[in-house]
């Protein structure tokens, strides 16, 4: 599939990597970029991520075959409202937000009803780095992208977005909006909360400098994602609060049980917990 003009609204790691991947494979003719910061657009031009910078989002989507929304989920509604008067009938609109329920609701508020050519999406890929400087063409190779088309979503539009991601080397799966948010609350949002909280807890201890200095590889591996963009994760927490709270409550209960087992010296409980976890992770990683 060839894309004549692709517009990235919010040129950062995710949107920038998408543009680079499609350019590398020669399937896009022109990439237009918009960002809230002028310096971001200039950097994107310098790096060859985009071909044209547009300071106005409405102008950026004019003539676009596909427009990709890459702003934090908390900024989606505001951007949708700015795009609504300018979005052309043939433009397929998609997003890369980590929550889907909040994005769909934002589209409903902004457009009265999500446009038929709107295909909500979420590439389950990224790094702890952020910004267009961190973008690279191989980010989506052998990674999953989740699409959550709505009942009114045009099938051809959904097919075009699927093909676009597959051309980046990704495996595309589809699921319902609510199920997406439940799954991601467990597998992505909760782990980020744990990493952020652990690092913050240690950082506020008097011995924090010594602890961080002596920390080994396990600590670095576990807490790597605490270097992710704080604003993005602030937005995700609030946008997916219901599903995230369910997982936090469940994990808190399991953690409390583990604490009791340590206090009471229940070695068998500890051993069985660790064995189940090892088997599950080994099976997953295998």
C-alpha positions as CSV (number, residue, x, y, z in Angstrom):
1,X,0.0,0.0,0.0
2,X,1.3,3.4,-1.0
3,X,0.5,6.5,1.1
4,X,0.7,9.8,-0.8
5,X,0.6,12.1,2.2
6,X,0.9,11.0,5.8
7,X,0.4,13.5,8.7
8,X,1.8,13.0,12.1
9,X,0.2,15.2,14.8
10,X,2.5,15.0,17.7
11,X,5.9,14.1,16.3
12,X,7.7,12.1,19.1
13,X,9.1,8.7,19.6
14,X,6.0,6.8,18.4
15,X,4.9,9.0,15.6
16,X,8.5,9.7,14.5
17,X,9.3,6.0,14.4
18,X,6.2,5.3,12.3
19,X,7.3,7.9,9.8
20,X,10.8,6.6,9.6
21,X,9.6,3.0,9.2
22,X,7.3,3.8,6.4
23,X,10.0,6.0,4.7
24,X,12.6,3.2,5.0
25,X,10.2,0.8,3.2
26,X,9.4,3.4,0.5
27,X,5.7,3.3,1.0
28,X,5.0,7.0,1.8
29,X,5.7,9.9,-0.5
30,X,5.4,12.8,1.9
31,X,5.2,13.2,5.7
32,X,3.8,16.3,7.2
33,X,4.4,17.0,10.9
34,X,2.7,19.1,13.6
35,X,3.8,19.6,17.1
36,X,3.0,22.0,20.0
37,X,6.6,23.0,20.1
38,X,8.3,24.7,17.1
39,X,11.7,23.3,18.2
40,X,10.3,19.8,17.9
41,X,9.3,20.4,14.3
42,X,12.7,21.8,13.4
43,X,14.4,18.8,14.9
44,X,12.1,16.5,13.1
45,X,13.0,18.2,9.8
46,X,16.7,18.1,10.6
47,X,16.5,14.4,11.3
48,X,14.5,13.6,8.1
49,X,11.6,12.3,10.1
50,X,9.2,14.7,8.4
51,X,9.3,16.4,5.0
52,X,7.1,19.4,5.9
53,X,6.5,21.2,9.1
54,X,3.1,22.8,9.7
55,X,2.5,24.9,12.9
56,X,-1.3,24.7,12.5
57,X,-3.0,21.2,13.0
58,X,-5.9,22.1,10.8
59,X,-3.6,22.9,7.9
60,X,-1.5,19.8,8.6
61,X,-4.3,17.4,7.9
62,X,-5.4,19.0,4.6
63,X,-4.8,16.6,1.8
64,X,-3.7,13.8,4.1
65,X,-4.6,10.3,3.2
66,X,-3.8,9.1,6.8
67,X,-3.5,11.3,9.9
68,X,-2.0,9.8,13.0
69,X,-2.6,11.4,16.4
70,X,0.4,11.1,18.6
71,X,-0.3,13.5,21.5
72,X,-0.8,12.4,25.1
73,X,-4.2,11.0,25.8
74,X,-5.1,13.9,28.0
75,X,-4.7,16.2,25.0
76,X,-6.7,14.2,22.5
77,X,-10.0,16.0,22.9
78,X,-8.5,19.4,22.4
79,X,-6.7,18.3,19.3
80,X,-9.8,16.6,17.9
81,X,-11.8,19.8,18.3
82,X,-9.1,21.7,16.4
83,X,-9.2,19.2,13.6
84,X,-13.0,18.8,13.3
85,X,-13.6,21.7,10.9
86,X,-10.6,20.8,8.7
87,X,-10.7,17.0,8.5
88,X,-11.5,16.0,4.9
89,X,-13.9,13.2,4.0
90,X,-11.2,10.9,2.6
91,X,-8.7,11.2,5.4
92,X,-8.4,8.1,7.6
93,X,-7.8,9.2,11.2
94,X,-6.0,7.0,13.8
95,X,-4.2,7.4,17.1
96,X,-1.5,5.7,19.1
97,X,-2.9,6.3,22.6
98,X,-2.3,3.7,25.4
99,X,-5.9,4.0,26.5
100,X,-8.8,3.5,24.1
101,X,-11.9,4.2,26.1
102,X,-10.9,7.8,26.9
103,X,-9.8,8.4,23.3
104,X,-13.1,7.2,21.9
105,X,-15.0,9.3,24.4
106,X,-12.9,12.3,23.5
107,X,-13.8,11.7,19.8
108,X,-17.5,11.5,20.7
109,X,-17.3,14.8,22.5
110,X,-15.3,16.5,19.8
111,X,-17.1,15.2,16.7
112,X,-20.5,14.4,18.2
113,X,-19.9,10.9,16.8
114,X,-16.5,9.4,15.9
115,X,-16.0,9.7,12.2
116,X,-16.5,6.5,10.1
117,X,-12.8,6.8,9.0
118,X,-11.6,6.9,12.6
119,X,-9.6,3.8,13.6
120,X,-8.5,3.8,17.3
121,X,-5.1,2.1,17.7
122,X,-2.3,1.4,20.1
123,X,1.2,0.2,19.1
124,X,2.4,-1.8,22.1
125,X,6.0,-0.7,21.6
126,X,8.2,2.0,22.9
127,X,11.3,2.7,25.0
128,X,11.9,4.7,28.2
129,X,13.1,7.5,25.9
130,X,10.8,10.1,24.5
131,X,10.9,12.8,21.9
132,X,11.6,12.8,18.2
133,X,15.3,12.4,18.8
134,X,14.6,8.9,20.1
135,X,12.7,7.8,17.0
136,X,14.0,4.9,15.0
137,X,12.7,2.9,12.0
138,X,12.9,-0.6,13.7
139,X,10.7,0.2,16.7
140,X,7.7,-1.8,15.5
141,X,9.6,-4.7,14.0
142,X,8.0,-7.9,15.4
143,X,6.0,-5.9,17.9
144,X,2.2,-5.9,18.3
145,X,-0.2,-3.1,17.4
146,X,-3.7,-3.3,18.8
147,X,-6.6,-1.8,16.8
148,X,-10.0,-1.3,18.4
149,X,-12.4,-0.4,15.5
150,X,-15.8,0.8,16.6
151,X,-19.2,-0.6,15.3
152,X,-19.4,2.4,12.9
153,X,-15.8,2.2,11.7
154,X,-15.4,1.9,7.9
155,X,-13.9,-1.6,7.1
156,X,-11.6,-0.2,4.3
157,X,-10.3,2.4,6.7
158,X,-9.5,-0.2,9.3
159,X,-7.8,-2.4,6.6
160,X,-5.6,0.6,5.5
161,X,-4.4,1.2,9.1
162,X,-3.8,-2.5,9.6
163,X,-1.7,-2.6,6.4
164,X,0.2,0.5,7.4
165,X,1.4,-1.1,10.6
166,X,2.2,-4.4,9.0
167,X,4.4,-2.5,6.5
168,X,6.4,-1.4,9.6
169,X,7.0,-5.0,10.6
170,X,4.3,-5.2,13.3
171,X,1.8,-7.9,14.1
172,X,-1.7,-6.4,14.2
173,X,-4.5,-7.7,16.4
174,X,-8.0,-6.4,17.1
175,X,-10.0,-6.2,20.3
176,X,-12.9,-4.3,21.9
177,X,-12.1,-1.0,23.5
178,X,-13.0,-2.0,27.1
179,X,-11.0,-5.3,26.8
180,X,-8.0,-3.4,25.5
181,X,-8.0,-1.1,28.6
182,X,-8.3,-4.0,31.0
183,X,-5.4,-5.9,29.4
184,X,-3.1,-2.9,29.2
185,X,-3.9,-1.9,32.8
186,X,-2.5,-5.3,33.9
187,X,0.4,-5.7,31.5
188,X,1.6,-2.1,31.0
189,X,0.0,0.5,33.2
190,X,0.5,-1.4,36.5
191,X,4.2,-2.2,35.9
192,X,4.9,1.4,35.2
193,X,3.1,2.4,38.5
194,X,5.3,-0.2,40.4
195,X,8.5,1.1,38.8
196,X,7.7,4.7,39.4
197,X,6.7,4.1,43.0
198,X,9.7,2.0,43.9
199,X,12.2,4.6,42.6
200,X,10.3,7.4,44.3
201,X,10.2,5.5,47.6
202,X,13.9,4.9,47.5
203,X,14.7,8.4,46.4
204,X,13.0,9.8,49.4
205,X,15.0,7.7,51.9
206,X,18.1,9.2,53.6
207,X,20.3,6.5,52.2
208,X,19.1,7.0,48.6
209,X,22.4,7.9,47.1
210,X,24.2,4.9,48.5
211,X,21.3,2.6,47.5
212,X,21.3,3.8,43.9
213,X,25.1,3.7,43.7
214,X,25.1,0.0,44.8
215,X,22.1,-1.1,42.8
216,X,22.8,-4.0,40.5
217,X,21.4,-5.0,37.1
218,X,18.2,-6.4,38.5
219,X,17.2,-3.0,39.9
220,X,18.1,-1.2,36.7
221,X,16.1,-3.7,34.6
222,X,13.1,-3.5,36.8
223,X,13.0,0.3,37.1
224,X,14.0,1.2,33.5
225,X,10.5,2.2,32.6
226,X,10.5,4.8,35.4
227,X,12.5,6.9,33.0
228,X,9.5,7.2,30.7
229,X,7.7,10.5,30.1
230,X,5.9,11.6,33.3
231,X,3.2,13.7,31.6
232,X,2.3,10.8,29.4
233,X,1.9,8.4,32.3
234,X,0.0,11.0,34.3
235,X,-2.5,11.2,31.5
236,X,-2.7,7.4,31.2
237,X,-3.4,6.9,34.9
238,X,-6.3,9.3,34.9
239,X,-7.7,8.1,31.5
240,X,-7.7,4.4,32.5
241,X,-8.3,4.9,36.3
242,X,-11.1,2.3,36.6
243,X,-9.2,-0.6,35.1
244,X,-6.0,0.4,36.7
245,X,-7.5,0.7,40.2
246,X,-8.8,-2.9,39.8
247,X,-5.3,-4.1,39.1
248,X,-3.8,-2.0,41.9
249,X,-6.3,-3.4,44.4
250,X,-5.5,-7.0,43.3
251,X,-1.8,-6.5,43.4
252,X,-2.0,-4.7,46.8
253,X,-3.8,-7.8,48.2
254,X,-1.2,-10.1,46.8
255,X,1.6,-8.0,48.2
256,X,0.0,-7.8,51.6
257,X,-0.3,-11.6,51.6
258,X,3.4,-11.9,50.7
259,X,4.3,-9.5,53.5
260,X,2.4,-11.6,56.0
261,X,4.1,-14.8,54.7
262,X,7.5,-13.1,55.3
263,X,6.5,-11.9,58.7
264,X,5.2,-15.4,59.8
265,X,8.0,-17.3,58.1
266,X,5.7,-19.2,55.8
267,X,8.4,-20.5,53.5
268,X,6.2,-22.8,51.5
269,X,3.9,-19.9,50.5
270,X,7.0,-17.9,49.4
271,X,8.4,-20.8,47.5
272,X,5.1,-21.6,45.7
273,X,4.7,-17.9,44.8
274,X,8.2,-17.7,43.3
275,X,7.8,-21.0,41.5
276,X,4.5,-20.0,39.9
277,X,6.0,-16.7,38.8
278,X,9.1,-18.3,37.3
279,X,7.1,-20.8,35.4
280,X,4.7,-18.2,34.1
281,X,7.4,-15.9,33.0
282,X,9.6,-18.6,31.4
283,X,6.5,-19.8,29.4
284,X,5.8,-16.2,28.3
285,X,9.3,-15.4,27.3
286,X,9.7,-18.7,25.6
